[in-house]
Structure formats: structure tokens, C-alpha cells
Amino acid sequence: MMLAANISAQSSFELSGYWLPGNPRTTLLNGFESNPSSFSLLKDWGLTMLYGSDFSNSITSNLYLISLSKRIGSSFLTARYTPGYQKDFVFNNGQSIVLHDSTTQPLDSKFSYKELFGLGYSYKFSDKVSAGFTFRYFTQDFNQESVYPVFSDTLYLVRENDDEKADFWRGDIGVNYSPSNLISLSFSTLNLLNVNANTVDPQISRYELKNDKGFLAEVSFSPTKYLGLNLLYETSKDWMAGLNNFFNAFNGDFGISVTAFHDQYQTPYIAGIIPAISFSTKLFGISLSGVKYFSNRNVVHAFSDFQNSGLDNIINNRYSSDKAVLTLTFTLNTIPERSVEFLDVNILNEIFPILSDNYLDKPFAIAKVVNVTDHVVNAKPSSRIEGLNNGKIESPVVTILPHDTVEVPFYTIIPASYDKKKAGISYVDFYLNTTNEDPDDQTQKPILINGINSWDGKVVNLRYFIKRDYEYSMNYAKNILSRYKGELDTMSYALSIFYKARILFNNFVSNLVYAANPNAEADYVQFPHETMQLKGGNCDDLSVCYSSLLESVGIQTALVDYKPVNGIGHVNVLVNTQLSPEQARLITQNDSKYFIRKNEAGHAEIWIPVETTSLTNFEKAWDLGAQKFDEDALDNLGLAKGNVQIVDVY
């Protein structure tokens, strides 16, 4: 007895010629064959019809497919009826009968394979990820003519037809991932689920459609707005590769496509091509495609060949003929059309996570947005930075006049828990919404996210490093000051701040060394706890650490920013002793060792400069800080010229 070989022919196939799942121009709503996840970019209702002709020995025309699709929120549903997905075979089964006129009539075996209808569902989890499944119903009819002898008064032969049906459901699942507008990835099963509606005789079952399990992977790439490349690969080593090109004309899109395919069960290696042309608008689409096989299709096949190989694809197999297919699509969108569009987005600044407050009132990006309607529109901008934001961050609503173009700022929020050390290139998704949940328009831009220790070089922004470690600094400072409680309690209250600053400095520097650049990065600043752990740092690190210790126990500080000279800048600390000018003699007789500033109430207070890189003792650090401040800020008019700036830490 002959047995069918376990051969898996190509499962996926598209008659329309356009099958880029990530491109709205090519989502023709009928592609269960190469789209088992039922993915679609349809906004509301869709109707698709395929009508075609087969060029076999005689030309036959048929309605291949009609499908209806609907999107409900994030869900997408499709139902299709496929009367033209059918393949019939008639074979001489090797038997014959002699008729009464002595002529011989062969007996036939007739096999009919049909896909009747399919159902699809997909769900959009996010702008990048969707997943879904398809169920398809197949019928198989097997009819064999046979002759049976009947013994009665005389022997005679009875001719009978043996009919068997083998109907079944096929189910598959898939997932689609679009990391950007340029690329779309799809992964799906092949023949994951096969449920037989009935059983057939084992002698007949070998002729059933093959249902070998496998996987399908597809990648779609659009290097430009109007060009699309697509590659589909099955685990059976079969593949399809296509090129789509579009251009605008007559308020619509013209498209040209060509797809080549390889099926291991067909010859030659590239079994054929599917060229197509199309025209589509927002409401209507039409495409004319063809299937051209490179092998001769008008040949007679032996029953033994079919017996050995079997069949696993109804519309694409070694017995399929060349085709011409007309595809019509109709879309009805009851959802409001887009009112605003992006013209361009400009990233103003890379992201420094430590500068979290900056992004609340200073935009990190500016977009040019146009109102494409004849009425005033309120646009709601939002954005999401991959790796930084869990959800969309909304920016202020912008009112745009009809057909006007405006600049729209985008703000973001840095989560307090962000602590990544390494910088990396990420991307930002920008959205514009008007009247519905789905964005009117969206776009994507790359952006650099720096590590949490990265600094933009502006001394004013060192305050963020000072404040981040307040809990650590407070515990450290209170632990040190508690050892001197008796001494502090017995001294004049007016001098308590000065002596606390001296005690903290002397303890702070006792185990530290100056390192010009301990982390080998010019714009890397350590947090106070890191400076203590590493036992050293440069002027930025040491000033941040000392200021944080003082601020954590209520001692007001400021940073002195000495602007770069020959490319080298410097920073140290000013400490507010809260002494009045009349009380300055309590700490020094040298009036060049302090600086007088007025507080918010207008009262003059004594501030003393401290050079934090002087890791000896407080008196030496104070002397060095005062000398530099007196020379650079006062004598050389650095404060007046802007070469020296005092930055308060609030």
C-alpha cells in the first residue's frame, strides 16, 4: 500500500500582491494566510472582495473571497467567506468496467478540498504590540467509484460511489511587534490547532490536507515613506519576498508590487512571482494582481504522484494554475479623521535624569504641528520616552487656528526611582490627540538618555546632586554632630552654625583624598554617599558632598562657580554663618575672609568661602577659599563681569 510522504509545502500565500502588515496601504483585510494574528491598521469598518480567473486548460472565473472587518476600541474582528478557495482532483483509480456494448469505462476517484470561512481576532496592547488568532474551517470530500459483485440467480456487478467527508477547524496564533515606524515584526504558528469534525477510513485519511505544525516569521521594513520591503519565512524553509513602491496621485496612492516565492515542493527554486498594481484612497482601494508560476502548469499528473505527495495548501500547490485577481476594498470610518499632523519634531536637549525638575517647565522637544481642518482645534500633545516613562506624559493643550502651523512644546517626568548608570540611545514616541483616544498623528525620534551621574556642566544644576542624597547626608551629619553635643550646647547660639560647619568639614575630609577625575568622565558627578564610599573626588564631588551635609542639617550654602579659564573651571562652597557684620569679629579679625550678603528680609549676613579640595582642616580650607574668592570675585571684578557666579542651593 502506498503512503503519503510527510512533506510540508508552503502554507502562507497572498493573492492580492500586497501584504506588508505594518503599512496601512497594504492591509487589505483578507490576509489570514500570511497574517495568522489577524493584525490590521483598519480604523473602523472594512469590506474586501477578491475575484479572479484561473488560466488552466480552460479559463474559469470565480469569487475567491469576501470579508468584513470591524475595529472596536483596541479589538479587531474579521469574518470571511472563501468560495473560491477550492481545489478539485479527478483521478483514474485503476479500475474499469465493461459496458453492455463491450466498451470499457474507467472508474474515477474525485477529491475536493475547500476552505469555506474564517474568523479572526486581534488585540492591540500598545502602539507597538498586538496579538491575535484565526480560525478557519475546511471541508474535504473524497468520492471513489467501485464495482461490487452481487450473487443471485445470476452474477451481476453493481457500480457504487463511496463518499467520505473530513471536515476540520484550523487555528493559529501570532504576535506583531513594531519597534518603530520603519519596521514591523510578526511571529505566528502554522497548524497549531487542528480539530476534526468527523473521521474517515484510514485508507482515505492519507489524502487529507497536510497539517504539519510549524512557525512563520515576517519582517517588514519601510526605509522611506513610500517604499516597503517584506520577507516571510516558514520553518519548512519556504519563503516569500516582496517589494512595494507607492506614489501620490489624484488624491490617492498608486502602488506597484512584486513578490517572489519559494516552495520546497515546487520547481524551480523560485516557484513564481506575484506582480500587482493598485490605487487606493481613504474610502476605496483596488488592485490587480497575478500569480505566474515558472513551471508548466498544463500537464497531467499521475495519481501515484498525488498519492506520494499529498496537499497542504489549497490556493498554492504544485497543481495550481496561473491566476489574475481583482481585489476591491471599501472602508467606512465613523471615527473622526485626524485634525492635526506633525510636520517635524526637534529634540532640544538630551536627557539628564538627575535634572528631573528641569523637564517639568522646560521642554525637551519642540514640534511643528499643523491644523489640517477648517476649524479651531485643541491639540493634546503627549510623549513617552522608552526606558524612562511607563506611560504617556501629557503636555499642555495647544489651540491651533484653521490651517495654521504652531510650535508645540513637550515636557516629561523623570521617575525618582531611575538609577541607571550608563548612557544609551533610546527613542521618544510623540502623540497628538484631539477628540478621541486614538492619536490623530504620532511620530518617533531618537534621544540620548544619560546615566544618573551625568551632569550638563552647569554649576546651577549641581543642586540636584546635593539634594538627592539628603537622607544619607542627614544621618551622617547628625551622627557626627551628636559626638559634639556637649560642646555645642555650651557655646553661644550665634556661633553654633559656624562651629557645626567646622566640625562637619574636619570629619568629612579626614578619610578623603582629592582625585582630579576618579571616574574618567569629565561630566560625571558623584552623589555624597558615593564620595564617602570611594573616599575621594574632584572639586565638583567634594563641594556637592560638603554642601549636602550642611544643607541636610539646616545650614544654608551656595556654590561659587569660577568660570573656565583656559578650559578649566572650578567650584567651591559658600557657607552662611547667619552672623551679622557686627558679629564677624567673633570668628575673624580679617574682613577679607568673609563676604556680606543680604537675606530675603534684607538683613546682612556673613558668608564664608570654603575650599573643599583642601583636605587638611577647616581653617586651611577657609583661608584658601577666602583668598580665591577675594582675588577672582572681588579684586578682578569676577562677580561684576560674570566670570564668577554665586549659585544658591535652595
N, C-alpha and C positions, 0 to 999 in steps of 0.2 A: 504494500500500500504506500502511495506517495504521501509525504508530509510536507506542509508548507514551511519554508525556511523562516527563521526569526530575523527578518530584515526590517529595518525601520527607515522608511522613506521620509522625505521632508514633510513636516506637519504644518508649518506656517506658510501662508501664501496670501497675497493680496491681489485682487483683480483690478482695483481702481488705479493702481500705479502710484499712489501717494500714501505714505504710511509712516511719516515722522510723528510720533506721539506727542512730542513737545511743541509742535508747530500748529497753531490754530487753523492755518490754511489747509493743512493736510489731514486734519482729524475728520474723516468722513463718516464716522459713527457706525461703521459696519465691520471693524477690524478685529473680530474675535480670533481670527487665525493667527495673527502676529501680535495680538493685544489681549491675552487671556485675563488681564486685570481689569478690562473694560474701562481703561483710562480715557478721559476726554476733557477738552477745554471748552466744551459747549456751555453757554451761559444759561440757557433755558430749555426750549423745545427744539427738537431736530427730527427731520424725516429724510431718509435716504432710500433711493431705489437704484438697483443695478439691472440693466437689460443688456443682453449680449447675444452674440451669434457664434456658433462653433463651425469651424471650417474643416469638416471631416469629408467623407465621400460625398455627402450631401449637406448643404448648409441648413442648419437648424437654429431658430431663434427662440429665446426664452427669457422670462423674467427670472433673473437669478436670485434677487434679494430685495426685501423691503423691510426697513427697520424704523422704529420710533423710539426716541430717546428723550429723557427729561431730567433736568437737574433740580433737586430740592435741597436748598442750603448747601451743605458740604457733601451730599449724597448724589450719585449719578446712576440712573437706571436706564437699561436698554432692553427692548424686546424685538426680535427679528424673526421673519418668516423667510425661508430659503427654498422656494420650489425648484429653483434651477440648480441647486447643489445635488446633483444626481448623476450616477454612472451606472449604465446597464451593459451587461455582457450576455452574449448568446454563444454557446459552445456546442459542438458536436460531441456528445458524450461517449461515442464509440459503438453505440448500439444502433440497430436499424431494423425495420420490419419490411416484409414483402407484401405489397398490396395485392388486391384481387386481380389486377391487370398485370401482375408479375413485375411491376416496377418496385424499386427499393426506396424507402423513405428513411433518412437518418433521424434519430431521436436527439433532442436538444436538451441542454441544461441552461437555464436562464437565471442569472444572478442580478439583482437590483440593489443598489446602495443609495440611500438618501439621507440628507440632513434636513429635517423638517423645520425646526425652530430653535432659537437660543435665547437665553436670558442672561443679562449681565448687571453687575452692581459694583460700584467702586465708591470709596470714601476718601475725601481729601482731609488728611490730618493736619497739614500745614501747607504753606506755599511751596514747599519742596517735596513733600512726601504724600503719596496716596497709595492705596492698596485696594484690591477687589478680587472678584471671582466671576467666572462664566460657567453656565450650564448649557449644554447643547444636546438635543435629542436626535438620535439616528434610528433609522429603520433599515432592515436588511431582509430581502425576500429571496429565497432560494427555491427554484422550481426545476424539477428533473422529470423528464418523460421516461417511463419504464413500461415494459411489457411483461405481463404475468400470465402463465398458463392456467387455464381453468379446465378441470376434468369433469365431464358429464357423460351423457350418452356418446358425445363426441368430444374430441380435444380441440379447444379453440383458445386464441390469445386475446387478452384484454389490455388495451393501452390506457395507462393511467398517468396522472400528474401528481407528483409528490411535492407539496408546498410546505415550506417551513419559514418561520419568521424569527429574527433575532434582533429585537429592538433593545436599545440601551441608552443610558444617560452618560455623558462625559462631563466631568467637572475639573476646572483648573483654577489656580490662584496665582496672583502676581503682585508685585510692588514696583512703583515708579519713584525715582529719586531725581530731582533736578537741582543740583548744587548751584546752578546759575542759569541765566537766560540763554547761555550759549550751549549748554549740554544737558541731555536728559538720558537717564539710565533706566532700563527695565529688566526685571528678572521674573520669570514665570515658570510654572510647571507645565509639563506635557503629559496628558493622560493620568493626572494624579488620581482621579476617581472615575471608575467605570462600574456602573450599576446596570446589570442585565434585567430587562423587563420580563424575559422568558428564556428558556433554554432550548437548545436544538440537539439533534442527533450528533454524536461525536464525529461521524463521517462528514457532516455538513459544517460543523463548527470550525474546521480548519480553513474554511473560506470566509470567515468573518473578518471584518476590518481589524487590522493590527492595532493594538493599544499598548505598545511598549512605552514604559514610563521614561521620562527624561526631563531636561530643563532647557529653557530658552533664555538667552541674554541678548539685549539690544542696546545699542548706544546711538544716540542722535546728536549731531554736532552742527551748530549753525555759526560758522566763522563770521558771516555778515548777516544783515537783516533779511536778505533775500536769497541766501544760499543755504542749502541744507544737505548734510551727508548722513547716511544711515547705514548701520551694519547690524545684522541679526545673525546669531549663531546658535545652533542647536547641539546638544550633546551627542547627537547621531553624526556629527561632523558635517551637517548640511548648513548652508548659509545663504543669505540674501544681502546684496549691497546696492544701495541706491543713491542717486544724486538728484536733487530738486533745485530748480532755479526759478525765481519769481521776479516780476517787474510790474509796476503800476501802470494802468491804462484804463480809460473810460470809467473812472471811479471804482475800479476793482483791481484784482490781481490776476495777471496771466501767469501760468506756471508751465514749466517743461520738466519732465522727469524721465529718467531711465533707470531701470532696476535689472540687475543680473542675479541669477540664482544657480546654486549648485545642489543637486540631489544625488546622493550616492547610488541611487537605484536607477538613475537615468544617465544617458550618454548624449553628447560628450561631457567633459568635466563641467563646463558652464552649460547647463542644460538649455537655457534660453534667456530671453530678456522680456521686460515689460515696459515699453515706452508709453508715455502719456502726455497729453496736453490738457490744460484746464483753464477755466475762468471762474472767478468767484467774487461775490460781493458780500455785504453783511447779511443779506437775506437769501441769497441763491448761489448755488455752485453747480458747475457742470464739468465733467472731464470725459475725455475719450481715450481709452487705453486699449492695448492689445497684448496678447501673450503669443510670443513667437518662439517655438521650440526649434532647436538646431538639428534635431534628428528627424527622420522621415516618420510622419505620424499616420500615413495612409498605407499601413502594412497589416497583414493578417497575422495574429498571434496564435500560437498553438495552446491548446488547453493545458498541456503539461507545463508550459511556461507560467501561466497564471497559477497553476496548482503549486508550483515551487515557490513563487514569489509572494503571492497574495496582494493585498491592497491596504493602505493605511491612510490615504488622502483622497477624497472624492474629487476635488477640483484640480489637483496637480498630481499626476502619476504618469507612468510610462505609456499609458494608453490615452492620455488626454490629447485633444486636438488644439490647434491654434484657435485663438479667440479674438473677437473685438467686443469691447464692453463700453457701454454708455452709463455713466454714473450721474445721478441728479441728487442734489441735496437742497433741502429747504430748512431754514432756521427761523424761528419765531422767538423774539426776545421781549418778554413783558417786563424785564428788569431794566431800569433806566440806563441809557447809554452813558459812556464816560463824558464828563463835563470838563475835566481838566487833564492836562498832559504835561509830562516832563519834557523840557527842551534840553536841559543839561543840569548836571549836579557837580559842584566844585567842592572838594574836600579842603577845608581851610587849614586844619591842623591835624597832625597825628594825635593819637590818644595817649595821654599820660594818666594812668589810673589813679595816681596819688592826688592829682589835682581835681578831685571829684566835684568840688563846689563850683569850679570854673565853668563846667559844662551845663550848669543849671541856668545861667544867664548869659553865657557866651556861646553862640552856635559853633559847632564843629564842622558844619557844612552849610552851603547856600545853594539852593536850586532855582533855576529859572523855570517858571510854570506859566502855561498859557491857558486861558479860559476859551474853550472852543465852541461855546454856546452864544446865544443872543441875549442872555440874561445874566444878572449878577449871581455869582457863585461863592459860597463859603467853603473853602477847601480846608480839610483837616489833615495836616501833614503828620506823619509818624515815621519812625525808623527802628530798626533792630540791628545791632552790631553782633555778629556771630562770635560766640565765645565770651561775650560781655553781658548782653541783655537776654533774659529768659523770655521776655515778651516784647511787644511793640512799645516804644516810648513816644508818647504824643507830644507834639509841639503846638504852640498857639495857632488858633484858627486864623486863616487869612482870607479876607474878602477881595474878590477879583472881579473887575468890571468886564462886560461882554467883550470878548476877543482881545482882552488886554493881557500883557505879559508882566509878571511881577517876580521879585526875588523873595523866596520863602526860606526862612532860617530853620535849621534842625538842631535840636538840643538832645542831650542824652543824660542818663543817670548811671553813675558808676556804683555798683553794689559794694557795700562796706566789706563784704567777705572776699572781694577779689584780692588774690595774693600771689599771682603768677610772677615768677622772677624773670622769665625770658620774654624777649620781644618777639613778635611774629606778625606776618601779614594775614589779615582777616578780610572780611567784606561786610558792607553795610547794605541792607535792603531798605530802600526808601519807598514810602507809600503815600498816595493821595486819595482821600475818601471825600465823598460829598454827601450822597443821600442814602447809601446802602452799606452793608457790611463788607461786600467785596470792593477792593480798591478800584478807583477809576483808572489809575495807572500806577505802575511800580517800576523801579529800576534798581540796579546794583552797582556798587563801586568798591574797589579795594581800599583798605585802610591799614595803617600800621598801628598796632597796639603795643606800646612799650611795657616793659616789666614794671612791677610795683615800685622798684627803687629808682626808676629812671626819672630824671629831672630835666626840665627845659632850659636850665641855665639862668633863670630869673630868680634873684635872691628873694623877691617878694613871695615866691612860691615855696620857699623853704619852710614856711609856717605850717604847711601840710605835713611835712615830716616831723615837725616839732609836736604837733597835736595828736598824731596817730598813736603815739606810744604813751599817752598821758597816764594810763593806769599803771604801766610798768614804772614810769618816772616817779609817780606819786608814791608808790610803795618803796622804791629805792630811796627817795629823798626823805620821807618820813622815818624810815629805818635809821638813816644817818643822823638826822636831827634829834631823834629820841635819845641818842647817846649823849647829847649835849644839853639835855633838858634843864638840868640844874644850872648850868652856866647861862643859858638863855633866859631863864626865869628871873635871874638876879640882876640882869643888866637893864639899862634904860630902854624903855619900849621904842623910843625913837631910833635906836641903833640896832634893833632886832633884825631888820631886813638886811642891813649891811653885813652883820655877823653870820646870818644864815647863808648869804651868798658866798662868804669866805669859807665857811665850814664845808659847804657842798662842793665848792671848787677843789679845795685841798683833798677831800676824799675822792672826788671824781677823777682827778688826774693821777692819783697815787699808783694806779696799776696800768696806766695808758702810755702809749708811745705815739709819736707823730709819724704817720705814713702818708707820703705825698699822694699816692693813688693806690690804696690797698686792693681795689677790685679791678684795676687795669681798665677802667672805663671813666672817661672824663666827666660824664653827666650821670654818674651813679652816686646816690647819697644813701648812707646807712641810716636806719632807724636807731634811736637811742639804745634799745636792747641789743642790737647788732654791734654797735660800737663797743659796748661793755663786753660782749662775748668775744669779739675779735681783739679787744684790748688795744685799740688804736683807730686812727682815721686821719683824714686831712682837715683843713680848716672848716669846710662845709659840715663834715660829720661831727667834729668836736663842738662847733658852735650850735648845731642843732641839738646835740645831746645836752649841753650845759643849759641852753635856753629852756629845753623841755623840763629839766629838773626844777628850775626856778619857777617857771610858769605853773607847774603842777601843784606847787605849794603857795600860789598866790603872789609871787614876786614878778612884777611887770618887767618885760625885756623888750629890746629892739635889736635888730640886726644892722650892722654897719656894712653897707655894700660899697667896697672900694672898686670902682670900675677898672676893667682891664687896662694895664699899661704894658705895651709890647706883648699883648696877647695873654697876660697873666693878671687875673683879678684876685681879690681877697675878701674875706668876710670874718668879722668877729662880733662880739656881743656888747651891747649897752645895757646896764642894769639900773633900774630906777630904785634908788635908796629911799625915796619919799621924804628925804631931809630937805628942809628949806635952805636957801642960800645962807641964812644966818647960822644954820646948824652945820655948815660944811666943815667948820673948824673942829668938829667932834671926830672927824675921820682923817683930815689932812689940813696942813697949813699951806699947801701948794695949790693955788687956784687953777693951774693948768692941768690938774689931774681929774677934773670933772667938767661936766657940760650941763648948762642950765636949760631946762625945757619946761614949758607950761602945760599943765594938765587940762582936761576938758572944762574944769571950773575956772581956769585962768590963773591958777596958783603955780608959782615957780617951784620946780623940784630939781634935786641934784641927781644927775645920771653919771655913772662911771663906766668908761670903756674897759673891757677885759679881753686880753689876747688869749684865746683858748688854746692856741698851739704852743703856748709857753707852759710846758708840763712840769713846772717846778713847784711854785706855790702861788697863792693868791696875790701877794704883794708884788711879786715879779711880773705876773700876768697883768696886773693893773697898771704897773709902770709902763710896760711895753705897749699896752693898748692905748694909754693916755698919750704917749709920745707919738704914735702913729696917727691918732685922731687929731692931735694938736697940729701936727705938721701938714697932713694931707687935707684934712677937712677945714681947718681954720686958717693956718698961715698961707697955704697955697690956694685958698678960696675954693676948695673942693666942693663944699656944700652949695656955694653960690653958683659955681659953674656946672654943677650936676655931675662932677666926677666922683663925688661921694654922696651916698644917699642913705638916710636913716629909714629903715623899714620896721614899723611896729608889728609886734606879734600879738594879735588880739585873741 
